[in-house]
Amino acid sequence: MKPAAKSSITLPPSEFRLVTALRARLGLESNVEVVRRGLHMLQEVTDRGALKEAYRRASRATRAATMAELEELDHLSSEGLE
């Protein structure tokens, strides 16, 4: 397998202008580097979204037990205070 594969992507003029503007603003060497960065950012956001959803599901799954434990221990929160 080759270490790098050549590819060609055709963009509408407005999107190509966006790539070239980002290239200039970010000081990148090529349009490909703009696309690479965009793909990495998209992957990070997607991975972060999946992680957030996993935490959300876990929180929902343990919420009832957590609330029951807190209620059971609530009387201890003021123990020793006058």
N, CA and C of each residue as an Amber inpcrd file, in Angstrom:
protein
   246
   0.8470000  -1.1790000   0.0000000   0.0000000   0.0000000   0.0000000
   0.8890000   1.2370000   0.0000000   0.5210000   2.1900000  -0.7850000
   1.2810000   3.4270000  -0.8650000   1.0960000   4.2470000   0.4060000
   2.1270000   4.9840000   0.8210000   1.9920000   5.8210000   2.0150000
   1.0250000   6.9870000   1.8070000   0.8960000   7.4410000   0.5870000
  -0.0270000   8.5390000   0.3020000  -0.7240000   8.2460000  -1.0220000
  -2.0010000   8.5080000  -1.0750000  -2.7650000   8.2850000  -2.2960000
  -3.1810000   9.6290000  -2.8640000  -3.0780000   9.7480000  -4.1660000
  -3.5030000  10.9850000  -4.8040000  -5.0100000  10.9660000  -4.9590000
  -5.5870000  12.1360000  -4.7990000  -7.0270000  12.2480000  -4.9140000
  -7.3430000  13.6100000  -5.5100000  -8.4900000  13.7150000  -6.0730000
  -8.9140000  14.9860000  -6.6460000 -10.3340000  15.2650000  -6.1750000
 -10.5450000  16.4740000  -5.7020000 -11.8660000  16.8790000  -5.2450000
 -12.2520000  18.1380000  -6.0020000 -13.4340000  18.1300000  -6.5770000
 -13.9360000  19.3010000  -7.2740000 -14.8740000  20.0530000  -6.3400000
 -14.5790000  21.3310000  -6.1550000 -15.3940000  22.1670000  -5.2840000
 -16.0830000  23.2510000  -6.0870000 -17.2680000  23.6480000  -5.6610000
 -17.8980000  24.8070000  -6.2880000 -17.0230000  26.0470000  -6.0270000
 -17.1120000  27.0530000  -6.8670000 -16.2670000  28.2360000  -6.7220000
 -16.3310000  28.8850000  -5.3360000 -17.5010000  28.9390000  -4.7340000
 -17.6170000  29.5820000  -3.4190000 -16.8460000  28.8110000  -2.3480000
 -16.8910000  27.4890000  -2.4120000 -16.1650000  26.6750000  -1.4410000
 -14.6630000  26.7190000  -1.6890000 -14.2730000  26.7720000  -2.9570000
 -12.8520000  26.8890000  -3.2800000 -12.3010000  28.2260000  -2.7630000
 -13.1020000  29.2940000  -2.8880000 -12.6780000  30.5920000  -2.3370000
 -12.5230000  30.5110000  -0.8220000 -13.4010000  29.7830000  -0.1840000
 -13.3000000  29.5920000   1.2640000 -12.0050000  28.8640000   1.6190000
 -11.6720000  27.8100000   0.8780000 -10.4340000  27.0670000   1.1300000
  -9.2230000  27.9740000   0.9450000  -9.1980000  28.7380000  -0.1320000
  -8.0430000  29.6050000  -0.3680000  -7.9690000  30.7270000   0.6610000
  -9.1080000  31.2360000   1.0940000  -9.1010000  32.2780000   2.1340000
  -8.5910000  31.7170000   3.4550000  -9.0330000  30.5200000   3.8150000
  -8.5490000  29.8840000   5.0470000  -7.0640000  29.5690000   4.9580000
  -6.6280000  29.1550000   3.7910000  -5.2000000  28.8670000   3.5840000
  -4.3660000  30.1090000   3.8590000  -4.8140000  31.2440000   3.3270000
  -4.0800000  32.4960000   3.5360000  -4.1600000  32.9370000   4.9970000
  -5.3400000  32.8690000   5.5870000  -5.5250000  33.3310000   6.9540000
  -4.7230000  32.4950000   7.9450000  -4.6670000  31.1810000   7.7000000
  -3.9660000  30.2770000   8.6130000  -2.4900000  30.1060000   8.2650000
  -2.0870000  30.6570000   7.1400000  -0.6890000  30.5520000   6.7300000
  -0.2750000  29.1310000   6.3820000  -1.1780000  28.3810000   5.7810000
  -0.8900000  26.9950000   5.4350000  -0.2180000  26.9160000   4.0730000
   0.4950000  25.8170000   3.8620000   1.2710000  25.6770000   2.6260000
   0.4400000  25.2360000   1.4250000  -0.6790000  24.5660000   1.6850000
  -1.4500000  24.0550000   0.5500000  -2.9340000  24.0080000   0.8790000
  -3.7230000  23.8910000  -0.1820000  -5.1620000  23.7250000  -0.0120000
  -5.4710000  22.3800000   0.6500000  -4.6330000  21.3870000   0.3660000
  -4.8140000  20.0670000   0.9640000  -4.6910000  20.1620000   2.4830000
  -3.7760000  20.9870000   2.9770000  -3.6090000  21.1450000   4.4180000
  -4.8670000  21.7470000   5.0430000  -5.5370000  22.6430000   4.3390000
  -6.8030000  23.2030000   4.8330000  -7.8360000  22.0830000   4.9670000
  -7.9290000  21.2430000   3.9580000  -8.8930000  20.1410000   3.9800000
  -8.5430000  19.1580000   5.0910000  -7.2510000  18.8400000   5.2460000
  -6.8280000  17.9260000   6.3230000  -7.2330000  18.4620000   7.6890000
  -6.9440000  19.7360000   7.9280000  -7.3000000  20.3280000   9.2180000
  -8.8110000  20.2790000   9.4440000  -9.5500000  20.5790000   8.3890000
 -11.0040000  20.5250000   8.5020000 -11.4970000  19.1240000   8.8320000
 -10.9080000  18.1210000   8.2020000 -11.3000000  16.7370000   8.4810000
 -10.9620000  16.3440000   9.9140000  -9.7920000  16.7520000  10.3840000
  -9.4100000  16.4330000  11.7660000 -10.3430000  17.1220000  12.7640000
 -10.6900000  18.3610000  12.4900000 -11.6140000  19.0710000  13.3790000
 -12.9880000  18.3960000  13.3820000 -13.4560000  17.9900000  12.2140000
 -14.7360000  17.2950000  12.1140000 -14.7060000  15.9880000  12.8910000
 -13.6050000  15.2600000  12.7980000 -13.4690000  14.0100000  13.5400000
 -13.4830000  14.2680000  15.0400000 -12.7770000  15.3080000  15.5060000
 -12.7530000  15.6390000  16.9330000 -14.1420000  15.9930000  17.4440000
 -14.8610000  16.8050000  16.6740000 -16.2110000  17.2080000  17.0850000
 -17.1330000  15.9970000  17.1310000 -17.0130000  15.1230000  16.1450000
 -17.8430000  13.9270000  16.0930000 -17.5290000  12.9980000  17.2650000
 -16.2250000  12.7960000  17.5250000 -15.8230000  11.9470000  18.6520000
 -16.2980000  12.5470000  19.9710000 -16.1740000  13.8640000  20.1030000
 -16.6030000  14.5400000  21.3270000 -18.1140000  14.4050000  21.5010000
 -18.8530000  14.5060000  20.4070000 -20.3090000  14.3530000  20.4590000
 -20.7030000  12.9540000  20.9080000 -19.9960000  11.9500000  20.4090000
 -20.2860000  10.5740000  20.8150000 -19.9710000  10.3690000  22.2900000
 -18.8830000  10.9620000  22.7550000 -18.5140000  10.8440000  24.1660000
 -19.5470000  11.5330000  25.0570000 -19.9990000  12.7180000  24.6440000
 -21.0370000  13.4150000  25.4110000 -22.3070000  12.5770000  25.5020000
 -22.6850000  11.9630000  24.4040000 -23.8870000  11.1270000  24.3970000
 -23.7160000   9.9250000  25.3150000 -22.5440000   9.3390000  25.3370000
 -22.2850000   8.2000000  26.2230000 -22.4080000   8.6300000  27.6860000
 -21.8460000   9.7890000  28.0270000 -21.9740000  10.2970000  29.3940000
 -23.4310000  10.6040000  29.7290000 -24.1620000  11.1460000  28.7680000
 -25.5780000  11.4630000  28.9790000 -26.3740000  10.1950000  29.2860000
 -26.1170000   9.1450000  28.5100000 -26.8120000   7.8720000  28.7350000
 -26.4350000   7.2730000  30.0960000 -25.1630000   7.3260000  30.4460000
 -24.7150000   6.7900000  31.7360000 -25.3280000   7.5710000  32.8900000
 -25.4220000   8.8770000  32.7260000 -26.0210000   9.7110000  33.7640000
 -27.4830000   9.3490000  33.9670000 -28.2050000   9.1930000  32.8660000
 -29.6130000   8.8090000  32.9680000 -29.7730000   7.4400000  33.6260000
 -28.8620000   6.5350000  33.3000000 -28.9560000   5.1700000  33.8260000
 -28.6970000   5.1210000  35.3260000 -27.8940000   6.0320000  35.8520000
 -27.5410000   5.9920000  37.2760000 -28.2550000   7.0510000  38.1060000
 -29.0400000   7.8910000  37.4640000 -29.6750000   9.0150000  38.1600000
 -30.5540000   8.5740000  39.3320000 -31.3920000   7.5950000  39.1390000
 -32.3040000   7.1590000  40.2080000 -31.5210000   6.6440000  41.4110000
 -30.5080000   5.8210000  41.1700000 -29.7120000   5.2830000  42.2740000
 -28.9630000   6.4050000  42.9870000 -28.4430000   7.3640000  42.2410000
 -27.7180000   8.4830000  42.8400000 -28.6390000   9.3120000  43.7180000
 -29.8280000   9.6040000  43.2280000 -30.7790000  10.3950000  44.0060000
 -31.1800000   9.6630000  45.2880000 -31.3770000   8.3610000  45.2030000
 -31.7290000   7.5720000  46.3860000 -30.6020000   7.6130000  47.4160000
 -29.3650000   7.4980000  46.9620000 -28.2100000   7.5600000  47.8670000
 -28.1090000   8.9370000  48.5310000 -28.3180000   9.9810000  47.7480000
 -28.2480000  11.3340000  48.3090000 -29.3280000  11.5590000  49.3560000
 -30.5190000  11.0740000  49.0870000 -31.5970000  11.2130000  50.0680000
 -31.2880000  10.4330000  51.3450000 -30.7030000   9.2600000  51.1790000
 -30.3660000   8.4330000  52.3250000 -29.2900000   9.0900000  53.1990000
 -28.3770000   9.8110000  52.5830000 -27.2730000  10.4440000  53.3170000
 -27.5470000  11.9000000  53.6850000 -28.6580000  12.4340000  53.2650000
 -28.9500000  13.8580000  53.4630000 -28.9260000  14.2650000  54.9350000
 -29.4080000  13.4170000  55.7980000 -29.4390000  13.7700000  57.2190000
 -28.0450000  13.9690000  57.8070000 -27.0340000  13.4280000  57.1510000
 -25.6670000  13.5640000  57.6500000 -25.0090000  14.8860000  57.2690000
 -25.6160000  15.6060000  56.3320000 -24.9760000  16.8260000  55.8370000
 -24.8850000  17.9170000  56.8960000 -25.7590000  17.8920000  57.8820000
 -25.6950000  18.9170000  58.9330000 -25.2460000  18.3390000  60.2630000
 -24.7600000  17.1340000  60.2430000 -24.3280000  16.4830000  61.4740000
 -23.1810000  17.2550000  62.1250000 -23.3410000  17.5390000  63.3930000
 -22.3200000  18.2470000  64.1310000 -22.4300000  19.7500000  64.0530000
 -23.3590000  20.2580000  63.2730000 -23.5620000  21.7110000  63.1590000
 -24.7130000  22.1290000  64.0620000 -24.6120000  23.3150000  64.5930000
 -25.6860000  23.7810000  65.4780000 -26.5340000  24.7980000  64.7920000
